[in-house]
């Protein structure tokens, strides 16, 4: 946890990290939006539509997965349309438009690539740690 200066203070102010108990980290701080800056990583967004909760505007105390409470009606509309269409190309187009809007808000960003280690049987091809890329399951297979 980090305590940041008030928005109208000089930008050269120091950042003061504040330790919180590990067992309280998500329940009392992240899940409730009780922070100025926080570090963690979502690693389970396999499908484009799974990102909706991360960028959806909170409703009351329901943050969905948007812990920073940053969003807009335009982003909600684009992600809703992307999730509802059955045309994959159109869905990708709408998600890219939403992505552009998300970056304008400065929602969140990755600070580092998380280490990934996979163990697979001998002969497995095109499967392993993908880093910041997407896995193409159509290419995963076995060596001849």
N, CA, C and O atoms as a GROMACS GRO file, in nm:
protein
  576
    1UNK      N    1   0.085  -0.116   0.000
    1UNK     CA    2   0.000   0.000   0.000
    1UNK      C    3   0.089   0.122   0.000
    1UNK      O    4   0.196   0.122   0.061
    2UNK      N    5   0.044   0.227  -0.069
    2UNK     CA    6   0.121   0.351  -0.078
    2UNK      C    7   0.028   0.467  -0.050
    2UNK      O    8  -0.082   0.473  -0.105
    3UNK      N    9   0.071   0.559   0.034
    3UNK     CA   10  -0.003   0.682   0.057
    3UNK      C   11   0.054   0.788  -0.035
    3UNK      O   12   0.172   0.820  -0.028
    4UNK      N   13  -0.031   0.845  -0.121
    4UNK     CA   14   0.012   0.948  -0.214
    4UNK      C   15  -0.030   1.085  -0.165
    4UNK      O   16  -0.124   1.097  -0.086
    5UNK      N   17   0.040   1.191  -0.210
    5UNK     CA   18   0.000   1.326  -0.170
    5UNK      C   19  -0.134   1.363  -0.231
    5UNK      O   20  -0.178   1.300  -0.327
    6UNK      N   21  -0.199   1.464  -0.175
    6UNK     CA   22  -0.325   1.513  -0.229
    6UNK      C   23  -0.303   1.561  -0.372
    6UNK      O   24  -0.192   1.602  -0.405
    7UNK      N   25  -0.408   1.558  -0.459
    7UNK     CA   26  -0.393   1.594  -0.600
    7UNK      C   27  -0.338   1.735  -0.624
    7UNK      O   28  -0.271   1.757  -0.724
    8UNK      N   29  -0.364   1.831  -0.535
    8UNK     CA   30  -0.320   1.968  -0.559
    8UNK      C   31  -0.181   1.996  -0.502
    8UNK      O   32  -0.134   2.110  -0.508
    9UNK      N   33  -0.114   1.895  -0.446
    9UNK     CA   34   0.019   1.918  -0.391
    9UNK      C   35   0.125   1.905  -0.500
    9UNK      O   36   0.095   1.854  -0.608
   10UNK      N   37   0.247   1.950  -0.473
   10UNK     CA   38   0.353   1.943  -0.575
   10UNK      C   39   0.378   1.799  -0.620
   10UNK      O   40   0.365   1.706  -0.541
   11UNK      N   41   0.413   1.783  -0.746
   11UNK     CA   42   0.435   1.649  -0.801
   11UNK      C   43   0.566   1.589  -0.754
   11UNK      O   44   0.592   1.471  -0.777
   12UNK      N   45   0.650   1.668  -0.686
   12UNK     CA   46   0.777   1.615  -0.637
   12UNK      C   47   0.764   1.555  -0.498
   12UNK      O   48   0.864   1.517  -0.437
   13UNK      N   49   0.641   1.546  -0.446
   13UNK     CA   50   0.620   1.489  -0.313
   13UNK      C   51   0.668   1.345  -0.308
   13UNK      O   52   0.668   1.275  -0.409
   14UNK      N   53   0.708   1.303  -0.191
   14UNK     CA   54   0.757   1.166  -0.173
   14UNK      C   55   0.641   1.069  -0.161
   14UNK      O   56   0.534   1.104  -0.111
   15UNK      N   57   0.663   0.948  -0.206
   15UNK     CA   58   0.567   0.840  -0.190
   15UNK      C   59   0.603   0.766  -0.062
   15UNK      O   60   0.719   0.734  -0.039
   16UNK      N   61   0.504   0.740   0.020
   16UNK     CA   62   0.528   0.673   0.148
   16UNK      C   63   0.457   0.539   0.152
   16UNK      O   64   0.336   0.534   0.176
   17UNK      N   65   0.529   0.430   0.127
   17UNK     CA   66   0.465   0.297   0.136
   17UNK      C   67   0.415   0.270   0.277
   17UNK      O   68   0.478   0.310   0.376
   18UNK      N   69   0.302   0.202   0.285
   18UNK     CA   70   0.245   0.165   0.414
   18UNK      C   71   0.220   0.015   0.413
   18UNK      O   72   0.146  -0.035   0.327
   19UNK      N   73   0.279  -0.057   0.505
   19UNK     CA   74   0.258  -0.201   0.514
   19UNK      C   75   0.122  -0.230   0.574
   19UNK      O   76   0.078  -0.164   0.667
   20UNK      N   77   0.057  -0.330   0.518
   20UNK     CA   78  -0.070  -0.377   0.574
   20UNK      C   79  -0.060  -0.529   0.589
   20UNK      O   80   0.016  -0.593   0.517
   21UNK      N   81  -0.135  -0.586   0.682
   21UNK     CA   82  -0.129  -0.732   0.700
   21UNK      C   83  -0.169  -0.806   0.572
   21UNK      O   84  -0.267  -0.769   0.506
   22UNK      N   85  -0.093  -0.908   0.538
   22UNK     CA   86  -0.119  -0.984   0.415
   22UNK      C   87  -0.261  -1.037   0.410
   22UNK      O   88  -0.323  -1.037   0.303
   23UNK      N   89  -0.316  -1.082   0.522
   23UNK     CA   90  -0.451  -1.137   0.524
   23UNK      C   91  -0.558  -1.031   0.499
   23UNK      O   92  -0.670  -1.064   0.462
   24UNK      N   93  -0.524  -0.904   0.519
   24UNK     CA   94  -0.620  -0.794   0.497
   24UNK      C   95  -0.604  -0.729   0.361
   24UNK      O   96  -0.690  -0.650   0.321
   25UNK      N   97  -0.497  -0.760   0.289
   25UNK     CA   98  -0.460  -0.690   0.167
   25UNK      C   99  -0.577  -0.674   0.069
   25UNK      O  100  -0.608  -0.562   0.028
   26UNK      N  101  -0.641  -0.783   0.033
   26UNK     CA  102  -0.753  -0.774  -0.061
   26UNK      C  103  -0.884  -0.739   0.008
   26UNK      O  104  -0.955  -0.650  -0.038
   27UNK      N  105  -0.917  -0.808   0.116
   27UNK     CA  106  -1.047  -0.786   0.180
   27UNK      C  107  -1.068  -0.645   0.232
   27UNK      O  108  -1.176  -0.588   0.214
   28UNK      N  109  -0.967  -0.586   0.294
   28UNK     CA  110  -0.985  -0.454   0.356
   28UNK      C  111  -0.934  -0.339   0.269
   28UNK      O  112  -0.968  -0.223   0.294
   29UNK      N  113  -0.851  -0.369   0.168
   29UNK     CA  114  -0.791  -0.261   0.091
   29UNK      C  115  -0.824  -0.269  -0.058
   29UNK      O  116  -0.892  -0.181  -0.110
   30UNK      N  117  -0.778  -0.372  -0.126
   30UNK     CA  118  -0.797  -0.380  -0.272
   30UNK      C  119  -0.944  -0.392  -0.309
   30UNK      O  120  -0.994  -0.313  -0.389
   31UNK      N  121  -1.015  -0.489  -0.254
   31UNK     CA  122  -1.155  -0.513  -0.291
   31UNK      C  123  -1.248  -0.398  -0.257
   31UNK      O  124  -1.356  -0.387  -0.314
   32UNK      N  125  -1.206  -0.313  -0.166
   32UNK     CA  126  -1.290  -0.200  -0.127
   32UNK      C  127  -1.245  -0.069  -0.188
   32UNK      O  128  -1.309   0.034  -0.168
   33UNK      N  129  -1.134  -0.070  -0.263
   33UNK     CA  130  -1.082   0.052  -0.323
   33UNK      C  131  -1.016   0.144  -0.222
   33UNK      O  132  -1.003   0.264  -0.246
   34UNK      N  133  -0.974   0.091  -0.109
   34UNK     CA  134  -0.915   0.168  -0.001
   34UNK      C  135  -0.764   0.180  -0.021
   34UNK      O  136  -0.686   0.126   0.058
   35UNK      N  137  -0.721   0.251  -0.126
   35UNK     CA  138  -0.579   0.268  -0.156
   35UNK      C  139  -0.561   0.382  -0.254
   35UNK      O  140  -0.656   0.424  -0.320
   36UNK      N  141  -0.439   0.433  -0.262
   36UNK     CA  142  -0.403   0.531  -0.364
   36UNK      C  143  -0.328   0.463  -0.478
   36UNK      O  144  -0.347   0.496  -0.595
   37UNK      N  145  -0.242   0.367  -0.444
   37UNK     CA  146  -0.164   0.292  -0.541
   37UNK      C  147  -0.146   0.153  -0.484
   37UNK      O  148  -0.112   0.138  -0.366
   38UNK      N  149  -0.169   0.050  -0.565
   38UNK     CA  150  -0.159  -0.086  -0.515
   38UNK      C  151  -0.098  -0.173  -0.625
   38UNK      O  152  -0.114  -0.145  -0.744
   39UNK      N  153  -0.031  -0.278  -0.584
   39UNK     CA  154   0.033  -0.366  -0.681
   39UNK      C  155  -0.020  -0.508  -0.666
   39UNK      O  156  -0.015  -0.567  -0.558
   40UNK      N  157  -0.073  -0.562  -0.775
   40UNK     CA  158  -0.112  -0.702  -0.785
   40UNK      C  159  -0.134  -0.730  -0.932
   40UNK      O  160  -0.128  -0.638  -1.014
   41UNK      N  161  -0.159  -0.854  -0.966
   41UNK     CA  162  -0.172  -0.889  -1.108
   41UNK      C  163  -0.290  -0.981  -1.130
   41UNK      O  164  -0.304  -1.081  -1.060
   42UNK      N  165  -0.376  -0.948  -1.226
   42UNK     CA  166  -0.481  -1.039  -1.272
   42UNK      C  167  -0.419  -1.131  -1.376
   42UNK      O  168  -0.359  -1.083  -1.472
   43UNK      N  169  -0.432  -1.260  -1.358
   43UNK     CA  170  -0.367  -1.353  -1.451
   43UNK      C  171  -0.464  -1.450  -1.516
   43UNK      O  172  -0.421  -1.544  -1.584
   44UNK      N  173  -0.593  -1.430  -1.498
   44UNK     CA  174  -0.686  -1.532  -1.546
   44UNK      C  175  -0.781  -1.484  -1.655
   44UNK      O  176  -0.886  -1.545  -1.674
   45UNK      N  177  -0.748  -1.378  -1.726
   45UNK     CA  178  -0.838  -1.328  -1.830
   45UNK      C  179  -0.809  -1.400  -1.962
   45UNK      O  180  -0.732  -1.351  -2.046
   46UNK      N  181  -0.871  -1.514  -1.979
   46UNK     CA  182  -0.849  -1.597  -2.097
   46UNK      C  183  -0.924  -1.542  -2.218
   46UNK      O  184  -0.872  -1.546  -2.330
   47UNK      N  185  -1.044  -1.492  -2.196
   47UNK     CA  186  -1.126  -1.442  -2.307
   47UNK      C  187  -1.142  -1.291  -2.296
   47UNK      O  188  -1.138  -1.236  -2.186
   48UNK      N  189  -1.159  -1.224  -2.410
   48UNK     CA  190  -1.174  -1.079  -2.411
   48UNK      C  191  -1.286  -1.032  -2.318
   48UNK      O  192  -1.271  -0.932  -2.248
   49UNK      N  193  -1.396  -1.105  -2.317
   49UNK     CA  194  -1.511  -1.063  -2.237
   49UNK      C  195  -1.484  -1.067  -2.087
   49UNK      O  196  -1.556  -1.005  -2.009
   50UNK      N  197  -1.381  -1.139  -2.045
   50UNK     CA  198  -1.349  -1.147  -1.903
   50UNK      C  199  -1.293  -1.015  -1.850
   50UNK      O  200  -1.289  -0.996  -1.728
   51UNK      N  201  -1.250  -0.926  -1.936
   51UNK     CA  202  -1.194  -0.797  -1.894
   51UNK      C  203  -1.302  -0.697  -1.856
   51UNK      O  204  -1.272  -0.593  -1.796
   52UNK      N  205  -1.427  -0.727  -1.888
   52UNK     CA  206  -1.536  -0.631  -1.865
   52UNK      C  207  -1.541  -0.584  -1.720
   52UNK      O  208  -1.549  -0.464  -1.695
   53UNK      N  209  -1.537  -0.676  -1.624
   53UNK     CA  210  -1.545  -0.638  -1.484
   53UNK      C  211  -1.429  -0.552  -1.438
   53UNK      O  212  -1.444  -0.471  -1.347
   54UNK      N  213  -1.313  -0.569  -1.500
   54UNK     CA  214  -1.195  -0.492  -1.463
   54UNK      C  215  -1.211  -0.344  -1.498
   54UNK      O  216  -1.157  -0.258  -1.428
   55UNK      N  217  -1.284  -0.315  -1.605
   55UNK     CA  218  -1.294  -0.177  -1.654
   55UNK      C  219  -1.434  -0.118  -1.643
   55UNK      O  220  -1.455  -0.002  -1.678
   56UNK      N  221  -1.530  -0.196  -1.594
   56UNK     CA  222  -1.668  -0.151  -1.579
   56UNK      C  223  -1.678  -0.050  -1.465
   56UNK      O  224  -1.610  -0.064  -1.364
   57UNK      N  225  -1.761   0.051  -1.483
   57UNK     CA  226  -1.781   0.148  -1.376
   57UNK      C  227  -1.846   0.081  -1.256
   57UNK      O  228  -1.944   0.008  -1.271
   58UNK      N  229  -1.794   0.106  -1.137
   58UNK     CA  230  -1.856   0.050  -1.017
   58UNK      C  231  -1.998   0.102  -0.998
   58UNK      O  232  -2.032   0.212  -1.042
   59UNK      N  233  -2.079   0.022  -0.930
   59UNK     CA  234  -2.216   0.063  -0.894
   59UNK      C  235  -2.226   0.055  -0.743
   59UNK      O  236  -2.231  -0.053  -0.685
   60UNK      N  237  -2.230   0.172  -0.681
   60UNK     CA  238  -2.232   0.176  -0.535
   60UNK      C  239  -2.105   0.116  -0.480
   60UNK      O  240  -1.995   0.154  -0.519
   61UNK      N  241  -2.121   0.021  -0.387
   61UNK     CA  242  -2.004  -0.043  -0.327
   61UNK      C  243  -1.955  -0.163  -0.407
   61UNK      O  244  -1.854  -0.224  -0.372
   62UNK      N  245  -2.027  -0.198  -0.515
   62UNK     CA  246  -1.985  -0.310  -0.599
   62UNK      C  247  -1.882  -0.259  -0.699
   62UNK      O  248  -1.916  -0.190  -0.795
   63UNK      N  249  -1.756  -0.294  -0.674
   63UNK     CA  250  -1.647  -0.250  -0.763
   63UNK      C  251  -1.628  -0.345  -0.881
   63UNK      O  252  -1.550  -0.316  -0.971
   64UNK      N  253  -1.701  -0.458  -0.881
   64UNK     CA  254  -1.678  -0.565  -0.978
   64UNK      C  255  -1.532  -0.605  -0.962
   64UNK      O  256  -1.494  -0.652  -0.855
   65UNK      N  257  -1.450  -0.588  -1.062
   65UNK     CA  258  -1.304  -0.609  -1.051
   65UNK      C  259  -1.230  -0.479  -1.078
   65UNK      O  260  -1.107  -0.479  -1.092
   66UNK      N  261  -1.302  -0.368  -1.086
   66UNK     CA  262  -1.244  -0.237  -1.115
   66UNK      C  263  -1.204  -0.171  -0.983
   66UNK      O  264  -1.270  -0.079  -0.936
   67UNK      N  265  -1.095  -0.218  -0.925
   67UNK     CA  266  -1.055  -0.176  -0.792
   67UNK      C  267  -1.019  -0.028  -0.784
   67UNK      O  268  -1.032   0.032  -0.677
   68UNK      N  269  -0.973   0.031  -0.893
   68UNK     CA  270  -0.940   0.172  -0.894
   68UNK      C  271  -1.060   0.261  -0.916
   68UNK      O  272  -1.048   0.384  -0.908
   69UNK      N  273  -1.176   0.203  -0.945
   69UNK     CA  274  -1.301   0.277  -0.970
   69UNK      C  275  -1.286   0.378  -1.082
   69UNK      O  276  -1.340   0.488  -1.075
   70UNK      N  277  -1.211   0.342  -1.186
   70UNK     CA  278  -1.189   0.429  -1.301
   70UNK      C  279  -1.266   0.372  -1.419
   70UNK      O  280  -1.249   0.255  -1.453
   71UNK      N  281  -1.350   0.452  -1.482
   71UNK     CA  282  -1.427   0.404  -1.595
   71UNK      C  283  -1.509   0.515  -1.658
   71UNK      O  284  -1.501   0.630  -1.616
   72UNK      N  285  -1.587   0.480  -1.758
   72UNK     CA  286  -1.673   0.577  -1.824
   72UNK      C  287  -1.790   0.504  -1.890
   72UNK      O  288  -1.781   0.384  -1.918
   73UNK      N  289  -1.900   0.575  -1.915
   73UNK     CA  290  -2.012   0.513  -1.986
   73UNK      C  291  -1.972   0.462  -2.124
   73UNK      O  292  -2.024   0.360  -2.170
   74UNK      N  293  -1.879   0.532  -2.191
   74UNK     CA  294  -1.836   0.491  -2.325
   74UNK      C  295  -1.764   0.356  -2.319
   74UNK      O  296  -1.788   0.270  -2.404
   75UNK      N  297  -1.678   0.337  -2.221
   75UNK     CA  298  -1.608   0.210  -2.205
   75UNK      C  299  -1.708   0.098  -2.176
   75UNK      O  300  -1.700  -0.009  -2.235
   76UNK      N  301  -1.801   0.124  -2.084
   76UNK     CA  302  -1.904   0.024  -2.053
   76UNK      C  303  -1.981  -0.016  -2.178
   76UNK      O  304  -2.005  -0.135  -2.201
   77UNK      N  305  -2.019   0.081  -2.259
   77UNK     CA  306  -2.097   0.055  -2.381
   77UNK      C  307  -2.016  -0.031  -2.480
   77UNK      O  308  -2.067  -0.129  -2.534
   78UNK      N  309  -1.890   0.007  -2.502
   78UNK     CA  310  -1.805  -0.067  -2.597
   78UNK      C  311  -1.782  -0.211  -2.551
   78UNK      O  312  -1.790  -0.303  -2.631
   79UNK      N  313  -1.755  -0.230  -2.423
   79UNK     CA  314  -1.730  -0.365  -2.373
   79UNK      C  315  -1.857  -0.450  -2.370
   79UNK      O  316  -1.852  -0.570  -2.393
   80UNK      N  317  -1.971  -0.387  -2.344
   80UNK     CA  318  -2.098  -0.460  -2.348
   80UNK      C  319  -2.126  -0.507  -2.490
   80UNK      O  320  -2.163  -0.622  -2.512
   81UNK      N  321  -2.110  -0.417  -2.587
   81UNK     CA  322  -2.132  -0.454  -2.727
   81UNK      C  323  -2.034  -0.562  -2.771
   81UNK      O  324  -2.073  -0.655  -2.843
   82UNK      N  325  -1.908  -0.552  -2.729
   82UNK     CA  326  -1.807  -0.652  -2.766
   82UNK      C  327  -1.844  -0.789  -2.712
   82UNK      O  328  -1.824  -0.890  -2.779
   83UNK      N  329  -1.897  -0.793  -2.589
   83UNK     CA  330  -1.933  -0.921  -2.527
   83UNK      C  331  -2.059  -0.981  -2.588
   83UNK      O  332  -2.077  -1.102  -2.584
   84UNK      N  333  -2.145  -0.897  -2.646
   84UNK     CA  334  -2.273  -0.945  -2.698
   84UNK      C  335  -2.267  -0.990  -2.844
   84UNK      O  336  -2.352  -1.068  -2.888
   85UNK      N  337  -2.168  -0.943  -2.918
   85UNK     CA  338  -2.164  -0.980  -3.060
   85UNK      C  339  -2.108  -1.122  -3.078
   85UNK      O  340  -2.022  -1.166  -3.002
   86UNK      N  341  -2.157  -1.190  -3.178
   86UNK     CA  342  -2.104  -1.323  -3.211
   86UNK      C  343  -1.999  -1.316  -3.321
   86UNK      O  344  -1.940  -1.418  -3.357
   87UNK      N  345  -1.976  -1.197  -3.374
   87UNK     CA  346  -1.875  -1.176  -3.479
   87UNK      C  347  -1.742  -1.147  -3.410
   87UNK      O  348  -1.724  -1.040  -3.352
   88UNK      N  349  -1.649  -1.241  -3.417
   88UNK     CA  350  -1.521  -1.227  -3.347
   88UNK      C  351  -1.445  -1.101  -3.391
   88UNK      O  352  -1.392  -1.029  -3.307
   89UNK      N  353  -1.441  -1.075  -3.520
   89UNK     CA  354  -1.369  -0.957  -3.570
   89UNK      C  355  -1.431  -0.828  -3.514
   89UNK      O  356  -1.358  -0.735  -3.478
   90UNK      N  357  -1.563  -0.823  -3.507
   90UNK     CA  358  -1.631  -0.705  -3.453
   90UNK      C  359  -1.602  -0.692  -3.303
   90UNK      O  360  -1.581  -0.582  -3.252
   91UNK      N  361  -1.601  -0.805  -3.233
   91UNK     CA  362  -1.571  -0.803  -3.090
   91UNK      C  363  -1.431  -0.748  -3.065
   91UNK      O  364  -1.412  -0.665  -2.977
   92UNK      N  365  -1.333  -0.794  -3.143
   92UNK     CA  366  -1.195  -0.746  -3.129
   92UNK      C  367  -1.189  -0.597  -3.159
   92UNK      O  368  -1.121  -0.522  -3.088
   93UNK      N  369  -1.258  -0.552  -3.263
   93UNK     CA  370  -1.261  -0.410  -3.300
   93UNK      C  371  -1.316  -0.326  -3.184
   93UNK      O  372  -1.258  -0.223  -3.149
   94UNK      N  373  -1.426  -0.369  -3.124
   94UNK     CA  374  -1.487  -0.296  -3.013
   94UNK      C  375  -1.397  -0.298  -2.889
   94UNK      O  376  -1.386  -0.198  -2.819
   95UNK      N  377  -1.332  -0.410  -2.863
   95UNK     CA  378  -1.239  -0.418  -2.750
   95UNK      C  379  -1.120  -0.325  -2.772
   95UNK      O  380  -1.072  -0.263  -2.676
   96UNK      N  381  -1.072  -0.315  -2.894
   96UNK     CA  382  -0.962  -0.224  -2.924
   96UNK      C  383  -1.004  -0.079  -2.905
   96UNK      O  384  -0.926   0.003  -2.857
   97UNK      N  385  -1.128  -0.046  -2.942
   97UNK     CA  386  -1.180   0.089  -2.918
   97UNK      C  387  -1.188   0.116  -2.768
   97UNK      O  388  -1.152   0.224  -2.722
   98UNK      N  389  -1.237   0.018  -2.693
   98UNK     CA  390  -1.245   0.032  -2.547
   98UNK      C  391  -1.105   0.049  -2.489
   98UNK      O  392  -1.084   0.130  -2.399
   99UNK      N  393  -1.010  -0.029  -2.540
   99UNK     CA  394  -0.872  -0.021  -2.492
   99UNK      C  395  -0.816   0.120  -2.510
   99UNK      O  396  -0.748   0.172  -2.422
  100UNK      N  397  -0.846   0.182  -2.622
  100UNK     CA  398  -0.801   0.319  -2.648
  100UNK      C  399  -0.859   0.414  -2.544
  100UNK      O  400  -0.789   0.503  -2.494
  101UNK      N  401  -0.987   0.397  -2.511
  101UNK     CA  402  -1.052   0.482  -2.409
  101UNK      C  403  -0.995   0.455  -2.270
  101UNK      O  404  -0.978   0.547  -2.190
  102UNK      N  405  -0.966   0.330  -2.242
  102UNK     CA  406  -0.910   0.292  -2.111
  102UNK      C  407  -0.774   0.359  -2.092
  102UNK      O  408  -0.744   0.410  -1.984
  103UNK      N  409  -0.690   0.358  -2.198
  103UNK     CA  410  -0.559   0.420  -2.187
  103UNK      C  411  -0.570   0.571  -2.170
  103UNK      O  412  -0.485   0.632  -2.104
  104UNK      N  413  -0.673   0.632  -2.226
  104UNK     CA  414  -0.692   0.777  -2.208
  104UNK      C  415  -0.716   0.810  -2.061
  104UNK      O  416  -0.676   0.916  -2.013
  105UNK      N  417  -0.781   0.718  -1.989
  105UNK     CA  418  -0.808   0.740  -1.847
  105UNK      C  419  -0.688   0.708  -1.759
  105UNK      O  420  -0.682   0.751  -1.643
  106UNK      N  421  -0.592   0.634  -1.812
  106UNK     CA  422  -0.479   0.592  -1.730
  106UNK      C  423  -0.521   0.495  -1.622
  106UNK      O  424  -0.478   0.506  -1.507
  107UNK      N  425  -0.605   0.399  -1.659
  107UNK     CA  426  -0.666   0.305  -1.564
  107UNK      C  427  -0.563   0.228  -1.482
  107UNK      O  428  -0.559   0.242  -1.360
  108UNK      N  429  -0.482   0.149  -1.546
  108UNK     CA  430  -0.382   0.068  -1.478
  108UNK      C  431  -0.280   0.021  -1.580
  108UNK      O  432  -0.306   0.024  -1.700
  109UNK      N  433  -0.166  -0.023  -1.533
  109UNK     CA  434  -0.064  -0.073  -1.624
  109UNK      C  435   0.024  -0.174  -1.553
  109UNK      O  436   0.036  -0.173  -1.430
  110UNK      N  437   0.087  -0.260  -1.632
  110UNK     CA  438   0.175  -0.361  -1.576
  110UNK      C  439   0.312  -0.299  -1.550
  110UNK      O  440   0.365  -0.227  -1.634
  111UNK      N  441   0.366  -0.327  -1.435
  111UNK     CA  442   0.498  -0.276  -1.400
  111UNK      C  443   0.608  -0.375  -1.437
  111UNK      O  444   0.724  -0.336  -1.456
  112UNK      N  445   0.574  -0.501  -1.447
  112UNK     CA  446   0.673  -0.603  -1.476
  112UNK      C  447   0.603  -0.726  -1.533
  112UNK      O  448   0.482  -0.742  -1.517
  113UNK      N  449   0.680  -0.810  -1.599
  113UNK     CA  450   0.626  -0.936  -1.650
  113UNK      C  451   0.641  -1.040  -1.541
  113UNK      O  452   0.750  -1.060  -1.487
  114UNK      N  453   0.533  -1.105  -1.510
  114UNK     CA  454   0.535  -1.207  -1.404
  114UNK      C  455   0.604  -1.333  -1.454
  114UNK      O  456   0.575  -1.380  -1.564
  115UNK      N  457   0.696  -1.389  -1.376
  115UNK     CA  458   0.761  -1.514  -1.418
  115UNK      C  459   0.658  -1.625  -1.434
  115UNK      O  460   0.564  -1.636  -1.355
  116UNK      N  461   0.677  -1.707  -1.534
  116UNK     CA  462   0.586  -1.818  -1.558
  116UNK      C  463   0.668  -1.944  -1.584
  116UNK      O  464   0.765  -1.942  -1.659
  117UNK      N  465   0.629  -2.051  -1.521
  117UNK     CA  466   0.698  -2.179  -1.540
  117UNK      C  467   0.592  -2.285  -1.567
  117UNK      O  468   0.496  -2.298  -1.491
  118UNK      N  469   0.609  -2.360  -1.675
  118UNK     CA  470   0.517  -2.468  -1.710
  118UNK      C  471   0.595  -2.597  -1.726
  118UNK      O  472   0.707  -2.596  -1.777
  119UNK      N  473   0.538  -2.705  -1.681
  119UNK     CA  474   0.595  -2.838  -1.703
  119UNK      C  475   0.502  -2.912  -1.797
  119UNK      O  476   0.383  -2.924  -1.770
  120UNK      N  477   0.556  -2.961  -1.908
  120UNK     CA  478   0.476  -3.035  -2.006
  120UNK      C  479   0.549  -3.163  -2.044
  120UNK      O  480   0.670  -3.176  -2.024
  121UNK      N  481   0.473  -3.256  -2.100
  121UNK     CA  482   0.532  -3.383  -2.144
  121UNK      C  483   0.629  -3.359  -2.260
  121UNK      O  484   0.614  -3.263  -2.336
  122UNK      N  485   0.728  -3.447  -2.273
  122UNK     CA  486   0.818  -3.442  -2.388
  122UNK      C  487   0.737  -3.450  -2.517
  122UNK      O  488   0.641  -3.526  -2.526
  123UNK      N  489   0.776  -3.372  -2.614
  123UNK     CA  490   0.710  -3.376  -2.743
  123UNK      C  491   0.600  -3.272  -2.761
  123UNK      O  492   0.549  -3.256  -2.871
  124UNK      N  493   0.564  -3.201  -2.654
  124UNK     CA  494   0.459  -3.097  -2.665
  124UNK      C  495   0.519  -2.980  -2.741
  124UNK      O  496   0.633  -2.940  -2.716
  125UNK      N  497   0.443  -2.924  -2.835
  125UNK     CA  498   0.490  -2.812  -2.916
  125UNK      C  499   0.402  -2.689  -2.896
  125UNK      O  500   0.281  -2.701  -2.878
  126UNK      N  501   0.464  -2.573  -2.898
  126UNK     CA  502   0.395  -2.444  -2.891
  126UNK      C  503   0.310  -2.426  -2.766
  126UNK      O  504   0.198  -2.376  -2.772
  127UNK      N  505   0.365  -2.468  -2.653
  127UNK     CA  506   0.298  -2.447  -2.526
  127UNK      C  507   0.403  -2.416  -2.421
  127UNK      O  508   0.503  -2.488  -2.410
  128UNK      N  509   0.381  -2.310  -2.345
  128UNK     CA  510   0.475  -2.273  -2.240
  128UNK      C  511   0.442  -2.133  -2.193
  128UNK      O  512   0.333  -2.081  -2.219
  129UNK      N  513   0.535  -2.073  -2.125
  129UNK     CA  514   0.513  -1.938  -2.072
  129UNK      C  515   0.500  -1.840  -2.189
  129UNK      O  516   0.589  -1.827  -2.272
  130UNK      N  517   0.386  -1.770  -2.192
  130UNK     CA  518   0.362  -1.678  -2.303
  130UNK      C  519   0.399  -1.535  -2.272
  130UNK      O  520   0.391  -1.449  -2.360
  131UNK      N  521   0.440  -1.507  -2.149
  131UNK     CA  522   0.476  -1.369  -2.114
  131UNK      C  523   0.357  -1.278  -2.127
  131UNK      O  524   0.251  -1.307  -2.072
  132UNK      N  525   0.372  -1.169  -2.198
  132UNK     CA  526   0.263  -1.074  -2.216
  132UNK      C  527   0.185  -1.100  -2.344
  132UNK      O  528   0.100  -1.020  -2.382
  133UNK      N  529   0.213  -1.210  -2.412
  133UNK     CA  530   0.146  -1.245  -2.537
  133UNK      C  531   0.025  -1.334  -2.508
  133UNK      O  532   0.002  -1.375  -2.395
  134UNK      N  533  -0.051  -1.362  -2.612
  134UNK     CA  534  -0.164  -1.454  -2.602
  134UNK      C  535  -0.122  -1.590  -2.655
  134UNK      O  536  -0.037  -1.600  -2.744
  135UNK      N  537  -0.180  -1.696  -2.601
  135UNK     CA  538  -0.153  -1.831  -2.650
  135UNK      C  539  -0.250  -1.862  -2.763
  135UNK      O  540  -0.370  -1.838  -2.751
  136UNK      N  541  -0.198  -1.916  -2.871
  136UNK     CA  542  -0.281  -1.960  -2.983
  136UNK      C  543  -0.300  -2.110  -2.970
  136UNK      O  544  -0.213  -2.188  -3.009
  137UNK      N  545  -0.413  -2.150  -2.914
  137UNK     CA  546  -0.438  -2.292  -2.888
  137UNK      C  547  -0.449  -2.373  -3.017
  137UNK      O  548  -0.437  -2.496  -3.013
  138UNK      N  549  -0.472  -2.308  -3.129
  138UNK     CA  550  -0.479  -2.380  -3.255
  138UNK      C  551  -0.341  -2.431  -3.299
  138UNK      O  552  -0.332  -2.521  -3.382
  139UNK      N  553  -0.234  -2.374  -3.244
  139UNK     CA  554  -0.099  -2.414  -3.279
  139UNK      C  555  -0.039  -2.513  -3.180
  139UNK      O  556   0.066  -2.571  -3.208
  140UNK      N  557  -0.103  -2.533  -3.065
  140UNK     CA  558  -0.051  -2.625  -2.965
  140UNK      C  559  -0.071  -2.768  -3.016
  140UNK      O  560  -0.177  -2.803  -3.067
  141UNK      N  561   0.032  -2.848  -3.002
  141UNK     CA  562   0.020  -2.986  -3.050
  141UNK      C  563   0.138  -3.070  -3.005
  141UNK      O  564   0.199  -3.045  -2.901
  142UNK      N  565   0.170  -3.170  -3.084
  142UNK     CA  566   0.278  -3.263  -3.052
  142UNK      C  567   0.379  -3.266  -3.164
  142UNK      O  568   0.343  -3.253  -3.281
  143UNK      N  569   0.505  -3.283  -3.129
  143UNK     CA  570   0.609  -3.299  -3.230
  143UNK      C  571   0.594  -3.437  -3.292
  143UNK      O  572   0.547  -3.531  -3.229
  144UNK      N  573   0.635  -3.448  -3.417
  144UNK     CA  574   0.626  -3.578  -3.487
  144UNK      C  575   0.751  -3.657  -3.464
  144UNK      O  576   0.763  -3.769  -3.514
   0.00000   0.00000   0.00000
